[in-house]
Amino acid sequence: MERRYASHPQEVKQFDTARLRKEFHIPTLFTADKLELVLTHEDRLIIGGALPVREEVKLETDMKELGVGFFLERREIGIINVGGTGTVTADGTAYELNHKECLYVGMGTKEVKFTSHDPHNPAKFYLNSAPAHKEFPTVKATLEEADSSALGSFKNSNDRVIYRFIHQNGIQSSQLVMGMTLLKEGSMWNTMPAHTHPRRMEAYMYFDLPEDAVVFHLMGQPSETRHIVMRNEQAVISPSWSIHSGVGTSNYTFIWGMAGDNKKYDDMDPVSMKELQ
């Protein structure tokens, strides 16, 4: 498991492109028959992916990194499948996940395993795991079961649908909040006007991007913005002091996950367009 340390905004002002990418960009989430994990000290969120092709993949790492006996001893995890149909087995109970379906697995679950139904179209399980202080039941949700709302407009190039899976009024968790935003064809902007929420960090994972397309992910303090170029199935870490917005060369989908002081999806501090620099 790779470790990333938290950064101060005054320090980040001095970063060049390579350093920005080293600290915040996660280029590889899916490696065949492996578990990829990155632990950020921003609220100790773990971001990763499991790609079982011909072998089962287990949710496990060097437990010395976490100071526990098993991965979810003091953690919870949200899982969204961005590939073909697969199965997540949590302490012996199997949950089938189709494309863009979500599973929450609560603290105390001792064994989590990932498998694919078809090696030629394997499941790709994107993972967000946060520290937990209370046990909540394992729950699956489809897109139809998620709390959804339409935002934006074609005129402003941000016509999109937001699906909230794990949140205050949905799947219950200790602190993890997780969902997905689908931009419609012809729309490229997400989350603009921008916002911050100093009470929570956030991670984005961009997918449904054509091979030759990119997303310019915007980050930094409103008066000191920077960008990171993102490609398909890559993630980015957003500190609590940073904006998190982006524009693509085509439409795309992104998964957002948050951890921090509360579970209110709409806890945001708006940033005026006049403030951005």
N, C-alpha and C positions, 0 to 999 in steps of 0.2 A: 504494500500500500504506500503510495507516494504521499508525502506530507508537504503542505503549503502553509506558510506562516502569514499572520495578519500583517497588514501594511498601514502606515499612517498617511493621510492624504498629502501632507507636506512633503513626505518622501516620494510618493508616487508622481508628484509634479516633475520630478527629475528623470523619470524612467524613459528610456528610448523604446522603440518597437519591440526589440528582442526581450528586454526586461519585462515589459508589460505582458507579453505572451507567456514568459516563463512563470510569472506570478499568478496570472488570472486565467489563462487559456488552457483548456483541457482538450488536446487534439485527438486522443484515442480513447474511446469508450467501449468498443466492441472488437474483441480478438477471439477467433474461433476457439471454442472449448476452454475459455479462460474467464476469470473474473478480473475486471479492471477497477481499481478503487483509488480515489484521491481524497485525503483528509485535509480539509482547510480549517485553520484555527479561527476563521470567521464563524463564530457560534458552533464550531466543531462539527459542521455538516460534512458528511461523507457523500461524495458524488461518484457514480460509477456505472458499470454496465456488465451484463452477463450475456454471452452469446454461445449457447449450447448448440452445437451442430451435430456431431456424432457421439458426443459424450455428455454426461450429466455434469453440471457445474454447481458447486456448493457455495453458500454464503459463508466464507470463512477467511481469516487472515491471521497474521501473527498476533495472538491475543495480548502480547506484551504491549503492543501499540495502544490498546484500549484499556488495559488493566483489568480484564474480566476473564471469565472462563469460557464464554461463548459470545458470538457476535452481538446478539440481541439481549444480552443479560441486562444491560442498562441503556438500550437503544430501541428505537422503532424505525420502520422503514416503509417508504412508499415506492411502488413498482409500477411502471407503465410500459406496456409492450409496444414497441414501434416496429416490429417485424411480423413474421408469420405466426400462426397459432402455436402456443406453447403452454406448458403447465408449470405452476409454482406449487411445490409441496411443502407445507409448513407443519412440522411435527406430525407427519403422517397423513394430513388432510390435503387432497389435491384440488387446486383451483385452476381451471382452464382460462387462459387469457387470450382473447383474440386481439387483432390490431387495434391499438389506441384504447385498450381497456386497462383499468387500474386495480391494484391490490394493495391494501394496507395490512402490514403484519406488525403486531404489537410487541411491546417489551416482554421478555420472558420466554419467547419462542426459541427453542434450543436448536432446531435444525431446519434450514431452508434450502431447497434444492430446485434447480431450474432445468427443464428439458424442452426440446422442440418436437413437434409432431412430424415435421418434414425436413430432413437435412438440406433439401434443395431450396427451401424457403423457411429458414430457421427463425425462431423467435429472437427478438432483441429486447432484453429487459433493461430499461433505464432505471437507475436506483438513486434515491435520496434517503439518507439515514441521519437522524438527529438524536442527541441524547434524550432520554425519557425519564420521568419520575413516577409514572403511573402506568398500569397495564390497561390496554384497550383491546377489544376483540378484533380478530382478523376479519376484514370486510372487502368484498369485491364490488366494483362499480363499472358499469358500461357507460358509453357516451350518453345514452338515453336516460340513464339514471343520475347523471351528473347535474348539478345546478348550472344552468347555462344562460347566457345573455348575449345579445348582439350589440356591438358597439361600432362606432366609426361610420364612414361613408365611402362610397366609391369616389366621390368628388375629392376627398382628402387622402385618397390612396391608403386607407386604413380600415376598410370594411372587413370585420372579423367577428368570430364567435368565440367567447371565452367559456371554457368548461372547468368548473371548480369541483374537484374530487374530494380532497382532504382539507377541510376547513371548518370554521366554527359552526356552520349550519349544515354540514355534510358528514362525511366519515370523520369520526372523532379520533383525536390523537392527543398526545401529551403536549407537543409544540409544533410538530411538522405541519406545514401548509403546502398543498401541491395541486397543480392543475395544468391545463393545456389551452393554448390559443391557436385557432386556425384562421389564417388570413385567406380571403377569397381571391380568385384570379383577378389580376389587375391591381391588387393592393399589396403594398410592400412595407409600410410603416407600422411599427408596433409601439404602443405606450408613448405617444407623443401628443400633447405636451408631456414632458418628462416629470418624474417625481422621485423623491427619496423616502425612505422610512428608517430613520436612525435607530428604531427599536428592533429591526430585523434585517438580517442579511438575505441575499437571494442568489439563486443560480438559475441560469437559462441553459436549455439544450435545444439547439436548432436542428430540424430535420425536415423531410419532404422537400429538400432542395435538389434541383438538377445538378449533375456533376460539374457543369461549368458555371454555376451560380455561387454567389457569396452574399453574406449579410455583414454589413458594417455595424458592429455592436458598439454603441456609445457608452462610455463610462466616465467616472471622475466627478469632482465637485462641479456644480453648475457653472462656476466661473473658470473652471480649468478642465474642460472636457478633453477626452482622448478617445481613440477608436481602436478596436481589435477586429481584424478580418476573420470571419467565421465561415466554415464550410459545413457540408452536410454531416449530421450526427456528431457535432462537436459541442462542448459545453464551455461556459464561462462563469467565473465567480464574481459576484458583485458585492463589495463591502457595504455595510449599512449606511455609510456616508456618501455613497456614489449613486448617480443616476444610473438607470439601466434601460436602454432603449436601443432601437436599431432600425435599419432600412436595408432591404435586400434588392438584388437585381432581378428577382422574381418573387412571387408569393411563396410562403413556407408555413411551417407549423413550429411552434416552440413550446417546450414544457418549462414551467416555472416552479421552483420549490423554495420555500422560505423557512427559517428557524429564528427564534428570538423570544421577545417578551410577551407576545400575544398571538392569537390565531385569527385576528380580524383581517379578512382579505382586503377591505377598503381602508385600512390604516395607512394612509399615504400623505406626504407633505408635498403638495403641488409646487412645481417650479414654473414660473412665468417664462414664456418664450423670450421676454426681454432680458432675463437674467443669464441666458445661455451664452457662453463664450468659448 
